Amino acid sequence: MRNIATGPRRWSVPSGTRSRAVRHLAAGAAATLVLGVTAACGSSEDPTASADQQELAEGEVLTITTFGEFGYDALIEEWNEDNPEIQVEQTKVSLWDDWKNELNTLLQANDGLPDVVAIEGDFMPALVAAPDRWVDLSQDEVKDRWLDFKVQAATTADGELLGYATDAGPEAICYRADLFEKAGLPSDRAEVAALMTTWEDYFALGERFVEKVPGSKWYDASGSIAQAMLNQVEHPFEQADNTVDVENDELKQVWDTVTTHSGDLSTKAAQWSDDWTAGFKNDGFATIPCPGWMRSSIKANTGDPAPKGVVWDIADVFPGGGGNWGGSYLAIPKSSPHHAEALEFITWITAPEQQLKIFASLGNFPSQVEALEDPELLKAEDAYFNDAPAGEIFSNRAAAIEVQPYHGPLYSDILGKFQDAITRVDQGKAPDESWATFLSDVQSLQ
């Protein structure tokens, strides 16, 4: 992949020194945040109170916890070199679900939270619905920085901005060109794209594939296909007034489609499991729903360089139109005693030029308007994926998105129960029985 961050930096903290203007802006914003709430130190007695604010002491670091791979290692090194007064230390948790569970525990205890918290996009509605423990990050410096739907998902009814968006997840289809050839199917990315413009075509092509390549499946996991299809449903679990509605026709159609095809086309591995990871190494499947960030998982699990004869490619298509999967946020809990420093740091690391560097090194697609207009991004190719024009493809996929599923406060929890239900079917449970358990599980959440 070309280095897409070699051009002049358009916004940055000057090297070797802290930006006084940015620090004053951040401090002013943080001061505004804590006005109107108690000035007492945050404690378990009042979890909505902001902690007493203080500068970092000698030897003290600003802490951030992320999950998966945000691509921050090199950027934090750069920040630490340029900002000796605000040293940042990152803790990385492998899976969002693990960090989500720990985060909920820390919130209940009102103790032990880092200064900066990474939040998966599906969980952001829970913060928006209960904003009292989170800092309002609104400031003129970041106005109009992000795509509208990313800002809206992190903004409360009162106009508070609770998270700075990191990436977006416009989806394409990544596929094994060598396995397509083995099945006698076209492997050219333009021809592949033309064969799967609808979900009906996608599944029909899969039936042809598994007939020709015994032992290999069409897609990586039933759960990933379910997620991909849900990303095109306007109200998958909750209506606009947050009323839970999991017996709607569109959700049932996703369920019926996925469970009907899982026996023939799916590996039946739970996504992110050891079996799922192994599928990349043993010709386990031919296609995978592929937001930009998925490329790093494909590369890591397949091996870099890829084993001899293995050829991954990217088709500029997503069945049914467009879809967005993922995209995270950085938030600051009120329990942090370093709001100003944390705000300065996340303002910098979510700036367009930093996101372009991450796209170049990792593949996470930016959510910043200015980054999406960068000519080097549009020209970017990915050598690992058969020199696919990744920048152009994911820009096209972003433009194809027409539906943003409504994410109410329970979206993330209900999604987990839905995925559990899919997994039960893969493990042999009858679809009707697993669906009934899903309905019961959702009822218990309310």
C-alpha positions in Angstrom: 0.0 0.0 0.0 1.3 3.4 -0.8 2.2 5.8 2.0 -0.8 8.2 1.9 0.5 10.5 4.7 3.6 12.0 3.0 1.9 15.3 2.0 2.0 18.4 4.2 0.3 18.2 7.5 -2.8 20.4 7.6 -3.3 20.4 11.4 -0.9 19.3 14.1 0.6 20.1 17.4 4.0 21.7 16.6 6.9 19.3 17.0 9.0 19.5 20.1 6.5 21.7 22.1 3.0 21.6 23.2 0.6 23.8 21.3 -0.3 26.6 23.7 -3.3 27.6 21.7 -4.6 24.0 21.7 -3.9 23.5 25.4 -5.7 26.7 26.3 -8.6 25.7 24.1 -8.7 22.2 25.6 -8.5 23.6 29.1 -11.3 26.1 28.4 -13.5 23.3 26.9 -12.8 21.1 29.9 -13.6 23.9 32.3 -16.9 24.5 30.5 -17.6 20.8 30.8 -17.4 20.7 34.6 -19.3 23.9 35.2 -22.8 23.1 36.4 -21.8 19.8 38.0 -20.4 19.5 41.5 -16.8 20.5 41.9 -16.2 17.8 44.4 -13.9 14.9 43.5 -15.8 12.1 41.7 -16.5 9.2 44.0 -18.7 6.1 44.3 -21.2 8.4 46.2 -21.7 10.6 43.2 -20.6 8.8 39.9 -21.7 11.8 37.8 -19.4 14.3 39.5 -16.2 15.3 37.7 -13.0 14.5 39.5 -10.8 17.4 40.7 -8.7 18.5 37.8 -4.9 18.5 38.1 -1.9 18.6 35.8 0.0 15.4 35.3 2.6 15.0 38.0 6.2 14.0 37.2 6.2 10.3 36.2 2.4 10.2 35.8 1.0 9.3 32.4 -2.3 9.8 30.6 -4.0 6.5 30.2 -6.0 5.1 27.3 -7.6 1.7 26.9 -8.4 0.4 23.4 -9.6 -2.9 22.0 -8.6 -4.8 18.9 -6.2 -2.8 16.8 -6.6 1.0 16.5 -3.2 1.5 14.9 -2.1 3.8 17.7 1.3 2.4 18.6 3.4 4.5 16.3 1.2 7.6 16.7 1.5 7.5 20.5 5.3 7.2 20.2 5.2 10.3 17.9 3.0 12.1 20.4 5.2 11.2 23.4 8.3 12.4 21.6 6.6 15.8 20.8 4.8 16.2 24.1 7.1 15.4 27.0 4.6 17.0 29.5 1.8 14.7 28.4 3.1 11.1 28.1 0.4 8.6 27.0 0.3 5.0 27.9 -2.0 2.6 26.0 -3.6 -0.6 27.3 -4.8 -2.9 24.5 -7.6 -5.4 25.1 -8.0 -8.0 22.4 -11.7 -8.1 22.0 -14.4 -5.4 22.4 -16.7 -7.8 24.3 -14.0 -8.3 26.9 -13.4 -4.6 27.3 -17.1 -3.9 27.3 -17.6 -6.2 30.3 -14.6 -4.7 32.1 -15.8 -1.2 31.3 -19.3 -1.9 32.7 -17.6 -3.2 35.9 -15.5 -0.1 36.3 -18.4 2.1 35.7 -20.4 0.4 38.4 -17.5 0.7 40.8 -16.8 4.3 39.7 -13.2 3.5 40.1 -10.2 2.5 37.9 -11.3 4.0 34.6 -8.5 5.3 32.3 -8.4 8.9 31.2 -9.5 8.0 27.6 -11.9 5.1 26.8 -12.3 3.5 23.4 -15.9 2.7 22.6 -17.2 0.4 19.9 -19.8 2.3 17.7 -22.7 0.0 18.6 -22.2 0.8 22.3 -22.2 4.6 21.8 -26.1 4.8 22.1 -25.8 3.5 25.6 -23.5 6.5 26.5 -25.8 8.9 24.7 -28.8 7.6 26.7 -26.9 8.0 30.0 -24.4 10.8 29.5 -23.9 12.0 33.1 -20.6 10.1 33.5 -19.0 11.4 30.4 -17.3 14.6 29.4 -18.9 16.8 26.7 -16.2 17.1 24.1 -17.8 19.9 22.0 -15.3 22.5 20.8 -15.0 24.7 17.7 -11.7 23.0 16.8 -13.5 19.8 15.7 -16.6 21.3 14.2 -17.5 19.6 10.9 -14.5 17.2 11.2 -16.5 14.0 10.8 -19.2 12.5 8.6 -22.6 13.6 9.9 -23.8 10.1 10.9 -20.7 9.6 13.1 -21.4 12.9 14.9 -25.1 12.2 15.3 -24.4 8.8 16.9 -22.3 10.4 19.6 -24.5 13.5 20.3 -27.1 13.7 23.0 -30.5 15.4 22.7 -29.0 18.4 24.5 -26.2 18.7 21.9 -23.4 17.2 24.0 -20.7 15.4 22.0 -19.6 12.4 24.0 -17.2 10.7 21.6 -14.6 11.6 18.9 -15.0 9.2 16.0 -11.9 7.2 14.9 -12.9 5.3 11.8 -15.8 4.3 9.7 -16.6 0.8 8.3 -17.9 1.0 4.7 -18.1 -2.6 3.5 -16.9 -4.4 0.4 -16.4 -8.1 -0.2 -12.9 -9.5 0.3 -12.4 -12.8 -1.5 -9.9 -15.6 -2.3 -9.2 -15.2 -6.0 -7.3 -18.5 -6.1 -10.3 -20.4 -4.7 -12.6 -18.7 -7.2 -10.4 -19.9 -10.0 -10.4 -23.4 -8.4 -14.2 -23.3 -8.5 -14.2 -22.2 -12.2 -15.6 -18.8 -11.2 -14.3 -15.5 -12.6 -11.6 -14.0 -10.3 -11.2 -10.6 -11.8 -12.5 -8.1 -9.2 -14.8 -6.3 -11.6 -16.4 -9.5 -12.8 -16.7 -10.7 -9.2 -18.5 -7.5 -8.3 -21.0 -7.9 -11.1 -21.9 -11.4 -9.8 -23.0 -10.4 -6.3 -24.9 -7.1 -6.4 -27.9 -8.6 -4.4 -27.9 -11.1 -1.5 -29.8 -13.5 -3.7 -27.0 -13.5 -6.2 -24.4 -13.8 -3.4 -25.9 -16.9 -1.9 -26.6 -18.4 -5.3 -22.9 -17.9 -6.3 -22.0 -19.6 -3.0 -24.0 -22.6 -3.9 -22.0 -22.9 -7.1 -18.8 -22.5 -5.2 -19.3 -25.2 -2.6 -20.3 -27.7 -5.2 -17.0 -27.2 -7.0 -14.7 -26.9 -4.0 -15.6 -29.6 -1.4 -14.3 -28.9 2.1 -14.3 -25.1 1.6 -17.2 -22.9 2.6 -18.5 -19.7 1.0 -18.2 -17.3 3.9 -16.3 -17.0 7.1 -19.1 -17.1 9.7 -22.9 -17.0 9.9 -22.5 -14.2 12.4 -20.6 -12.0 10.1 -23.3 -12.4 7.3 -26.0 -11.6 9.9 -24.1 -8.5 10.9 -23.6 -7.5 7.3 -27.3 -7.8 6.6 -28.4 -6.1 9.8 -26.3 -3.1 8.6 -28.9 -2.5 5.9 -31.9 -2.6 8.2 -33.2 0.8 9.4 -34.7 -0.4 12.6 -33.3 -3.9 13.4 -34.0 -4.0 17.1 -35.5 -0.7 18.3 -37.9 1.8 16.9 -37.0 5.6 16.8 -38.7 6.0 20.3 -36.4 3.3 21.7 -39.3 0.8 21.9 -37.8 -2.7 21.5 -39.2 -4.5 18.5 -37.4 -7.7 17.6 -40.4 -9.4 15.9 -40.3 -7.0 12.9 -40.4 -8.5 9.4 -36.9 -7.3 8.3 -35.2 -8.8 11.3 -37.0 -12.1 10.8 -36.0 -12.1 7.2 -32.3 -11.7 8.2 -32.8 -14.5 10.7 -34.5 -16.9 8.2 -31.9 -16.2 5.4 -28.9 -16.7 7.6 -30.1 -19.8 9.4 -31.3 -21.3 6.1 -27.9 -21.0 4.4 -25.7 -21.7 7.4 -25.6 -25.5 6.8 -24.2 -25.3 3.3 -22.3 -22.1 3.0 -21.0 -21.2 6.5 -18.0 -22.5 8.3 -20.2 -22.4 11.4 -17.3 -21.0 13.3 -18.0 -18.1 15.7 -16.4 -15.0 14.5 -13.1 -14.1 16.3 -12.9 -17.7 17.7 -9.8 -20.0 17.2 -11.8 -22.0 14.6 -12.6 -18.8 12.7 -8.9 -17.8 12.8 -7.9 -21.3 11.5 -10.2 -20.9 8.6 -7.9 -18.3 7.0 -5.0 -20.8 6.9 -6.7 -23.9 5.6 -8.7 -22.7 2.6 -11.7 -22.7 5.0 -13.8 -20.1 3.1 -13.8 -17.9 0.0 -15.5 -14.6 0.9 -15.9 -12.3 3.9 -17.8 -9.1 4.5 -15.0 -6.6 4.5 -15.0 -3.1 6.1 -11.6 -1.5 5.7 -10.4 -2.6 9.2 -11.1 -6.2 8.3 -8.0 -6.3 6.0 -5.6 -6.2 9.0 -7.4 -9.3 10.4 -7.2 -11.1 7.1 -3.5 -10.3 6.8 -2.7 -11.3 10.3 -4.6 -14.6 10.2 -3.6 -15.6 6.7 0.0 -14.7 7.2 2.2 -12.0 5.7 3.4 -12.7 3.2 0.5 -14.9 2.2 1.2 -18.6 1.8 2.2 -19.7 -1.7 -0.8 -19.6 -4.1 -3.1 -17.7 -1.7 -4.4 -14.6 -3.4 -6.8 -12.2 -1.6 -8.6 -9.5 -3.5 -11.3 -6.9 -2.9 -14.5 -6.5 -5.0 -16.0 -3.1 -5.2 -19.5 -4.3 -4.2 -21.6 -5.1 -1.3 -24.8 -7.2 -1.8 -27.9 -5.2 -1.5 -26.2 -1.8 -1.9 -24.0 -0.3 0.9 -23.4 -1.0 4.5 -21.3 0.4 7.4 -19.8 -2.0 9.9 -18.0 -0.6 12.8 -16.2 2.5 13.5 -15.3 3.4 17.1 -15.0 6.5 19.3 -12.8 7.9 22.0 -14.5 9.2 25.1 -13.4 10.8 28.4 -15.0 9.7 31.7 -15.7 12.4 34.2 -13.7 10.4 36.7 -10.5 11.3 34.9 -8.6 14.1 36.7 -7.0 15.1 33.4 -9.8 16.3 31.1 -7.8 19.1 29.5 -4.8 16.8 28.6 -7.1 14.0 27.5 -9.0 16.3 25.2 -5.9 17.7 23.7 -4.6 14.2 23.0 -7.8 12.9 21.4 -8.2 16.1 19.4 -4.8 15.3 17.9 -5.1 11.6 17.3 -8.5 11.8 15.6 -7.3 14.6 13.3 -7.4 13.8 9.5 -3.7 13.4 9.0 -3.4 10.9 11.9 -6.3 8.9 10.4 -4.7 8.9 7.0 -1.5 7.4 8.6 -3.6 4.7 10.2 -5.3 3.9 6.9 -1.9 3.6 5.2 -0.5 1.3 7.9 -3.5 -0.7 9.0 -6.4 -0.1 6.6 -9.0 1.4 9.0 -11.0 3.8 6.8 -11.2 7.4 8.1 -14.4 9.0 9.2 -13.1 12.5 8.8 -14.4 14.6 5.9 -11.1 16.1 5.1 -9.3 12.8 5.1 -11.9 11.3 2.7 -11.0 14.1 0.2 -7.3 13.4 0.3 -6.1 12.6 -3.2 -3.5 10.2 -1.9 -6.2 8.2 -0.1 -8.1 7.9 -3.4 -5.0 6.6 -5.1 -4.0 4.1 -2.4 -3.5 0.5 -3.4 -3.1 -2.6 -1.2 -0.3 -4.9 -2.3 -1.5 -7.7 -0.1 -4.9 -7.7 -1.8 -3.5 -8.2 -5.3 -2.8 -4.4 -5.6 -6.5 -3.6 -5.2 -7.3 0.1 -5.4 -8.4 0.1 -1.7 -8.8 3.9 -1.4 -11.1 4.1 -4.4 -13.1 1.0 -3.5 -13.8 2.0 0.1 -14.6 5.5 -0.9 -17.1 4.1 -3.4 -18.5 1.8 -0.7 -18.9 4.8 1.6 -20.8 6.7 -1.0 -23.2 3.7 -1.5 -24.4 3.7 2.1 -28.1 4.7 2.1 -29.3 3.2 5.4 -27.9 3.9 8.9 -29.5 1.4 11.3 -31.0 3.0 14.3 -29.0 2.2 17.4 -31.0 2.6 20.6 -29.6 2.2 24.1 -30.0 -1.6 24.0 -28.7 -2.2 20.5 -25.3 -3.6 21.6 -26.9 -5.9 24.1 -29.6 -7.2 21.8 -27.1 -7.7 19.0 -25.1 -9.9 21.3 -28.2 -12.0 22.0 -28.9 -12.2 18.3 -25.4 -13.4 17.6 -25.7 -16.0 20.4 -28.9 -17.3 18.7 -27.2 -17.6 15.4 -24.3 -19.5 17.0 -26.8 -21.9 18.7 -28.2 -22.8 15.3 -24.7 -23.4 13.9 -24.1 -25.8 16.8 -27.2 -27.8 16.0 -30.1 -26.1 17.7 -33.3 -25.9 15.7 -33.9 -22.4 14.4 -37.4 -22.1 15.9 -36.1 -23.1 19.3 -33.1 -20.7 19.2 -35.4 -17.9 18.0 -37.7 -18.4 21.0 -34.7 -18.3 23.3 -33.6 -15.0 21.7 -37.0 -13.5 22.3 -36.8 -14.5 25.9 -33.3 -13.2 26.3 -34.4 -9.8 24.9 -37.3 -9.7 27.2 -34.9 -10.1 30.2 -33.0 -7.0 29.0 -35.9 -4.7 29.3 
